């Protein structure tokens, strides 16, 4: 049977999600905990979105498949449901920087990656080092120049929509860089922190941190408001776009359709987009 796990983690001491030899990763941590709790070594996890080293998550989602008998045996002699028992037992063996928030049974059509409708990230910036809360130093990036949030919002709005984000991605062989950016906006919080909200159907490798790096020069007054859009249109990496540090980034939420739409969404997500899709959008 298929199960879903919703989880969160402080990415500071992880080398990202994906298992890597000799490095501590979130995938390895969760898989190891499941192996211990289920007493099985054949559990494999598929995640909604891989994160890089140092990136955090409040809304991580993954899925796996296990034998139905093993799932039914989770509560032992207790009256808890298997999903509740799994959450309790996993959090009992995981390190404190990973927390399982929920577990649930899912139909076979559910895929944490391809069934997803959209992903939402946040990024925290502070342009006044004296106002940094030392308890938030692991998730807040400090910059030296003052930032104009209105200018950053104007620049960010020009990037929203269906585009080829090759200029803001690290290309991977055989993968498309065409994405639909649904939302990109900035808010100045009461404590002075600037928080970015970015939402898309999916993101390319390093895309979020590059999009942040494309707009920061506008906020600093070093680039005009339309410069990030010009970089996007050029379709190639620009040395003026700095990929921002990972620790300001957090995966906040992954959204899914109703269960009866899982299969259709999965099929649509697996279709690779091309330049023809961009022509159709215009």
Secondary structure, 3 states (H helix, E strand, C coil): CEEEEEEEECHHHCCCCCCCCCCCCHHHHHHHHHHHHHCCCCCCCEECCCCCCCCEEEEEEEEEECCHHHHHCCCCCCCCCHHHHHHHHHHHHCCCCEEEEEEEEECCCCCCCCCEEEEEEEEEEECCHHHCCHHHCCCCEECCCCCCHHHHHHHHHCCCEEEECHHHCCCCCCCCCEEEEEEEEEEECCCCCEEEEEEECCCCCCHHHHHHHHHHHHHCCCCCCCHHHHHHHHCCCCCCCCCCCHHHEEEEEEEECCHHHHHHHHHHHCCCCCHHHHHHHC
